Amino acid sequence: MSYKFTYPREKYDETSLDKNLILKLILKHQAFIERLNKNKRYYDGKHSICERERDKNAPNFKTVCNHAKDISDTATGYFMGNAITYKNTGDADIEQLLVAFDKANVDDTDSDLALDMSIYGVAYEYVYAKEGDTVLQTKTLEPEQTFIVYDDTIEQNELFGVYYYLRKDDVNDIGYWYATVCTEHYIYVLNIENNTTINQTVTEEPILHNFNMMPINEYQNNKENIGDFEQQIGLIDAYNNLMADRVNDKEQFIDAILVLYGTYLSDDDDGKAAKALRELKLLELPADAKAEYLTRTLDETGVEVLRKAIKEDIYTFSHVPNLTDENFVGNSSGVAMEYKLLGLEMITKVKQRYYTKALRKRIKLFCNYLSLKQILVDADSIVPVFTRGLPKNLVEIAQTVTNLKGTVSQKTLLGLLPFVEDPDEELKNVREDNAESIKMQQELFNNPKASDNTPPDEEGNARDEEQDDVDE
């Protein structure tokens, strides 16, 4: 469920924050985090089956089949399995920006953000400069402790972002919220007492961050900020219960009750006869007596049909395919594989659209900061390129590149090859190789000795015409 925190712009002043206002927003955000915590628990394998209680004498296996983790890992690997690359549509060189990205480890941050998006439905990133250094860094923030406040206009412009956590003073029995508040130009680090009945003033000095933008960035998984497996939690619980009951039934089948007809096992109270039976596996009965176990018939066929149906529904409604399914066995053509992954591709395109929107803000943050070093890069001319994390059929790709030769540019053709990370650099290398090859051919044809067809002498050396004249 998507919820936006808003505040009237006319009442907002980034140079004069109100601790009581920040506290109210933190407490309101706390009311929403149970849903986020539940999603994280399911990803970690802490499902509701783990808390199920049964009669103490009955078997109680708590079987966790973690489809939640499988769905998120598959969706994240498909979306962000390959690092994002960047194309420049302008004239300015973006090499310095790419170097800054590498130093900030944005590839690792992108992977973590994609996983948080899949689990929580939303992810947060903090762009900052290291203390005492000018190198930018990126870091993911926990969605359970982060939110952004927007103005109440139709554009919903960002006002400030808050990252917080609770600090306890057990000596004085007081709780404090330690909150980092980022505005367009400043960073506040506030200690806010967890008490709404007192008036608190900001005494902490703001820190100028020089980004000219609020440096906390929000990445949405979709419009409603829904996690990839969130709406399938009910089906996941049903699957876990079915598998646990299945194992419990097997255990109860093993512990079946022995019934004797026409005799009895022993009349003593210390259970010696039952103990001897368990050890010797032998039971002597009179001629007219019999013994049998009380068991119930297990409908394995019906249970298996139900299990497969629930499992299929989990993956069907999440649009994330089960890659161990028989439909993915064998070598399929590229088109056939695309049809199998159509649902996953649709939700991934939604992820990509929202991710690109947030990525543009990251690029602007970096460009604004680099401009302080007189490194000017046009943020609007940079286009991020996403590559799906799928095995590639290089034979099909090579055939496509060959068929398109002369129709599209060589740079575009090189961009189709999955092992070429930088088409511009690769095109430069190709041209250098071609130039070197032409140069070698020219040297070969312009060398008189190379074009001399005089047969060699007995020692293998070519004889020139002058030496032949002397011999005559």
N, C-alpha and C positions, 0 to 999 in steps of 0.2 A: 504494500500500500504506500502510495506516494503522499508525503505531507511536506509542505513548504512553510518554513517559519518566516513570517513577514512582520515588518514594522514600518510605520509612517515615515517617509523620507524627511518631511518637514520637521519632525521631532528629533532627527538623528544628527549628531555632531561627533565626528571621529576624534576630535580633540578633547571631548568631554564625555567619556563613557559613564554609565551608571551601573554600579555593581549590583544593585537590587534588580535591575532589568536583566542583567546577565544571569543572575541566580534563578529568576523566574523561568527564563528560557531553558536553563539546564534542567530544572525540575520537570518542565514540560517534556523535554526530550527523553528524560528517564522513563516517562510513561510509555514510550514507544519501543524501548530496547528489548523487552521480553521477546518480541517477535524475532529480532535480530539474534538474540542469544539462542533461541530455539533452533534457528537455521544453522548456527555454528555447532550446536550440540549434535544435530543430525549428521552434519558433515564429519564430525569427529567420531561418529559411531555410538553416541550416547542417546539411543532411541528410547521411546516410552516402554518398550518391552523389558528394558533393564530394571524397571521399577514394578513389574508385575509380581503379585504375591499369590500363592496357592496354598492349599492345605499342607501342613508340614510333613505329612506322611506321603504326599504325592510328589512325583518328580516335577521339577520346575526348571527346565532348561530355558535359558534366555538367549535365543538365537538371534543375532543381529546380522542381517544381510544388507550391507551398506550400499544400497543403490544411490543414495544421495551423493556420496563421494564419487561414485563412478560417473554419475551424470555431470557433476561439476568439473571433474578432471577431464572428461572427454570434451565437453563444450569449451573449456579453457584451452586445451591443447589444440583444438581445431581452430579457434579464434586467434590465439596468441602463441602458437607453437613456434612460429618463425618471427624473428625480430622485425619491427617496423622499419621500413626504409623511407627515404625522403627524396622527392624530386623538386627541382627548382625551376619555376616557370619565368623567373625574372632574370635580370642581368647580373645582380650582385652575387659574389661568391659566398656560399654557405658553409665552406669548410670549417671555419671557426665555430660556427654553431654546432656542427656535427661533433667536433672535438669536445665542446662543452657538454654535449649529450653523453659522450663516452665517459667523461670524467664524473658525471653525475650518475652513472650506472642506470640510465633510463630503461635499458632492456630488462633488467631485473625488476625495476619498479613496474613496468608495463605488465609483466607476467603476474606479479603480486596483485596489481589492481584488477586484472581480468579475473583472477580467482575470487577476489572479494566481491566483484560484481556478480559472479555466478552464485555465490553463497548467499550474500545479503541482499542483492538487488541493487546495491549502490556501493561506491568505493570513494575514498578521499586521498588526495595527494598533497603534500606540503613541499613547496619549493623554497629553499633557504640557502644562505651563504654560511659556510662554516665559520665558527667563531675565530676571529683573528686571521681569516683567510678570505680571499676573493673568489674561491672556487664554489660554484653552485652545486647543490645536492638535491636529490628528490627522495622523499620518504613516504610510504603509505601510512595512513592514520586509521585507527580502528573505527569502523562505522558506529560502534556502540558508544563512542566517546567524542564524536565529531558531528557538527551540523553547521549549515550556512544560513544566514538570515538575509532575506531579500526585501526590497522596498515594496510598497503596496500599489505600484503603478502596473499598467498592463504589460510593460516590458519585463517586470520582475528583475530589476537590476540588483546585483550583489551589493550588500552593505558591509557585512563583516562575517568572518568565520570563527568558530570556537572549537578548540580542542581542550578537553578537560578530564580530570580524574579526581577521585576523592582521597584526601589525606586525613587520617584520624589522629587525634590527640587524646589517648586513653587516660592520661594523667588528669587533664582538666575536663574529660568527657565532652570534647568539642570536635566536630567534624568541619573540615575546610575543603572547599573545592579549589583545586589548583588549575586555573584556566589560562590558556594562551589565546588571546583574542587578536585576530589579524584584520586590519582595515585596509583601505586603499593605499595608505602611506605609512601606517604605523603598526607596531606589534606591542601589545600589552601583555605582561605576565602578572596575573592577578591572583591574590589569595582572598577567597570569598568565604566568609563564615556561613555555614549551612543553617541560616536562621532568617526567616522572612519577616520577623517582627521588629528587627532593628534596622536603622538606616546606616548604610555603609557607603563611604566615599572612596574614590580612587586616589590613592596616594602614590602609586607606582608611576615611575616616569616612562612615557612611551619611547619606543626605539624606532627610528626611521629605517625602513627596509629598502628604499630606492627602486622598487619594482614598478611603482605607479599603477599597480593592480593588486587586488587582494590575493595573496599567494597560496591560499588553500583552494584546491581544485576538486570539483565533484564530477564523478564519472557514473552515469546511470546505465543500468543493464537494459532497461526498457522504459517506457513512459511511466509505468506504475511502480517502478523500482521493485519488481518481483524477482526473487531468486529462481534459478533454473529448475530446481526440484521442489520449490516451496509448495506449489499447489498439488504435489503428488505425495505429500507426507502421509495423508490418510491411507493411500494405497501401499506405501512402504510399511506402515504399521500393520496393515492387514496381512501383508506377505510375511512379516516377522512373526506374527501370531500363528499363522498357518504352519510355518516351518517349526516353530517351537512346539506346537501341539503335536505335530507329526513325530518329532523326536520323543516327546513325553509319552505318546501312545506306544511307541516301540519299547520304551523303558518299562511301561506298565505291562506290556505283553511278556517281557522277560520275567517280571515279578508276579506271574500269574499264580492263582491260589490252587492248591492240590486238594481235590475232593475224593474221599474214600466212600465206597458203597459196600455195605454188608460187613464192615469191620472198622476198626479204629487203629490209629497209629500207636498210641501209648496212653496209659492212664496216669503216668507220673507227672509231676509238676515242674521238673527241672529241664524238660525238653531234650533229654538224652536221645530219644528215638529220632526226633527231627534233626538233631545234629548229626547222628549216624547216617541218616538218609542223605544229607547234603554231602557228606564226605565219601560214602561208599557208592552213591548213585544206584542203590539196590533196594527194592521194596518187595518183601514176601507177603503174599496175600492168600487167603483161603480160596478154595475152588469156586465158590459162589460169590466171591467179592470182586470188585473192580475199582480202578482209580483213573481219574482224568483231571486235566487242568481246566479251570474256568477262564476262558478267554473270550474277547469280543472280536468279531471279524473286522479287519481294517480294509476299508475301501480305497486301496492305493490308487486305483485307476481314476476314481473321481477326484481324489486329492491332487493327483498330478495334473489333471486337466485344469483344476482351479488354480493351481500354482502357476502354470504357464499362462493362463488368462490374466492373472493379476500382474505378472511380470511384464507381459506384453503391453498392458495398459499403462504401466509406469513409464515405459520408454516411449510409447505412442503419444501420450498426452504431454510429455516433456519435450517432444520433438528431437530428443537426443537419442540416436540409435544405439542399440546394444551391439558393439563391434565383435562380440564373440558369437553372435547369432549366425545360423547357417547361411543366411542371405549374403554374408560377407566372406564366405569361404570360396576360394578359387580366385583366379585372375579375371577381373572384370574390366571392360573397356572404360575409358574415361567418361563417356556419356552414361553408361549403365551405373557407374559409381555415383555420378551426380544425381541421378534419379533416386538412388537409395538414400542419399544425404540431403534431399530437397528440404525436408523439415528443418534439419540442423542449419542448413545454409540460410533459410529464411530468418531464423532467430539470430543468427550470427550477423546478418546484414543490419538488423536493428541495433545490435550491440555496436557494430562498426560505425553506424551513423552517429550515435550518441558519443562514442569514444572519440571520434574525429572532432566533434564540437568541443569537447574538453581539451583535446590535444592542441587545438589552435590556441587556447588560452596559455597552455604550457609554453608553446613556441613564442608567444608574445612576451611572456614573463622573461624568458631567456634573452630574447632580442632587446628588450628594454634594459636589462642588466648589462648586456654586452655593449650597448651604446654608451655606457659610462666609460668604457675603455676605448672609445672611438672606433668600435667595430660595428659597422652599420649593415644590418641585414633586414630585408623587407619580409616581415613575417607573413604577409598576405600572399606572397609568391611561392610559399613552401607547401607542397602537397604530400601528405603521408600516404604510403603505399602499404597495404596489408596483404600478406600472403598466407593462404590457408595451410594448416598443418596436416597435409595429406601425403601419402606416398605418391610419387610422380612416375608416370609411364614415359620414360625418356624417349622410347622409340616413337610413340605417338607425337610427342612434342617436337622431335626432330623432323618428322614428316610434315607437321604443321608449319614449322619454320621454313622448310624447303619449299612448300607450296606457296607460301606468302612472299617469298623472295621476289623483289621487284615491284610488289604491290604496296608494301608498307616500308618504313624506314628501317635501316639496319639496327638503329638504337632500340626501336620497338621490338624487333625480332630477338635481340639479345636479352631484353627484359622478360621474354617468355621463358628463358632457360632458368630453371630453379637454382642451379649452382652458380649463376652470375649474380653477385650481390650488388655491384655497381655498374650498370650498363655504360655510363659515361667513361669510366676508367677502362672497362673492357674494350670499348670501341677505340679508345686511344691506343691500347696495346695492340689491337688488330691492325690499326693503321701503321704503327711502328714496325710490326712484323712484316707487313706488305712492303713498306718502304725498304726495309733491310733486304728482303728477298729480291726486289727490283735492282737494288744496288749491287748485289752479288752477281746477278745475271749480267748486268752491264759490264762489271769488271771482267767477267768470264769471256764475253764476246769481244771486248776491246783489247784483250791480252793477245799479242801476236803469236806467242808460243802456244797459247791455248787453241788457236785456230790453225796451227801448222799441221799439215797432214803428212809430213815427211816420215817415212818408216824409221824405226829405231835401229841402231847398229847392234852388234853382237852383245855389247854390254848394257843394252837397253836405253842408250841415249840417242836422242833425235839428232840427225845430221843435217846441217844447214847447207844451202846451195853453194856458198863460198868454199866450204871444205870439199864438196864434190868436185868443184873446178880444180882445186889444187891436186886432188887425186888423179884427175885426168891428165 
